[in-house]
Amino acid sequence: MLDIELVANPELAPFQGIFMLLLLGLISLGVAFYVKSKLVRSTHDFIIAGRKLGFGFGVAGLISVWTWAMAVMMSAAMTYNFGLSGLWWFTVPNGLAVIAVIPFAKQLREKMPHGYTMGEFVSSRFNNARLARIVVTVGLIFGSLIEIIINLKGTSLVISTVFGMSQVVVAVVAIAIVLVYSMMGGLWASMCTSTLTTLFITVPASVVLMAVLSYLGGPAPIWEAVAAKGPELLSVTRADVPAAFGITLALGLLTATLAGQSFWQVVWGLKAKEVGRSFLWAGAWFYPIPICLGILGLVGIALNVDLATNLNNDAAAVGPFVISHIGLPGWLVYAYVFVILSACYSTMDGALASLSSLAAVDVIKPISPQIQEKSLLKLTRVSMLIAAVIALCVVISGVDFVTIVLTTYAIRTAILVPLMLAIFWRKMTAGGFIWGTIAAIAVGMPLRMVLGELPGTLIILAISTIVPIAMSLPNTRLFDYDSLKQVQDL
């Protein structure tokens, strides 16, 4: 049996946390500065990378954008809460959500080769229906903001848990660092830094896991200690897990990719021939990351880590707590922190880049079509600053990590089916798109608060499916998707 005393490492001090934040920031800043000087010549380059991204940048960028705080911290949290069923329900839908984008991405990349945002697509798809564009743009901005909030929260949580720093201080320093280098290079900077951070995520994660298992005597003692607490913890078929979070998370993940501007920005930034295989390989190569780091949740169970006493009732802290309290050498703790920071930074810069394209294409240009290039680029950077301040305020409020994820994913599920229908169903109308989304949120979210996670999510999904279909079936004017080719570059 395991006999490990959980004690904070006295060598881990707040100044080391600041150093870790600055180190990765300086590396990213150096890459962004080079990118700005060599590759960014216009707003088109800034927000869509000139549509020149290749397979390597595409796969690494997608993995890095998708490997966010949720993948590296919530995987351990769900494993800690539900055992292997939690890890199964967290991990399997994650990779599939990326792969599931392929048919939709290939359809729009072919039919709308000069696109920038989903708001622009919806506007063109529904004959410039202003309300439809507003609905999807608000949803996309909300999604990008949530990505920043979740990853800023993850950064604050890991640094405060490991190094004893104030979460507020960590959040301020981290968002300032990411904001500075993101403002320099836009999507090019995001893809280049993401390619680098993909290496920072994948290699240290496997090394850290092997070190933890070795330090605790191998996987057998951990397995036995978990089994002693209940056989259901080692089962992948627990009936309560889908209702507790599994189905909501799976639908939310699919919505996060299909209705996430960070992904569509990559779709339109990639060379057309690279779209399908980039998403396929990114989804497949993603799996080892949450599996490696999710096993730390089993370690937390085996070592009797207490949710209230040790984790301040935030299960997402279980990974950082285990790593920093079992007596590992300092360099392994630093490696783990570097994994988390790499995941958080790369997703935040990707979300900031996506917000810049939303601001330019769906907010500024419709309001001021004749705006000068220099002014447009300046305002896209201002949009990044505004988003960063909002995210910082939410994180400082103290809301816990898991609540942020599940609540926002339930809201985002409302746009999933309307958007899928808009991409492939020629009968789909603007009214069906608008009212299907609005009704699902207005009716489904209050019912979710009353009935619980699973019933509420299914109600949201049902309303967002039935309303668009019912309103669009009588439509006899079929949309010609080839008309989307008329959309031109900025």
Disulfide bonds with the S-S distance in Angstrom:
none
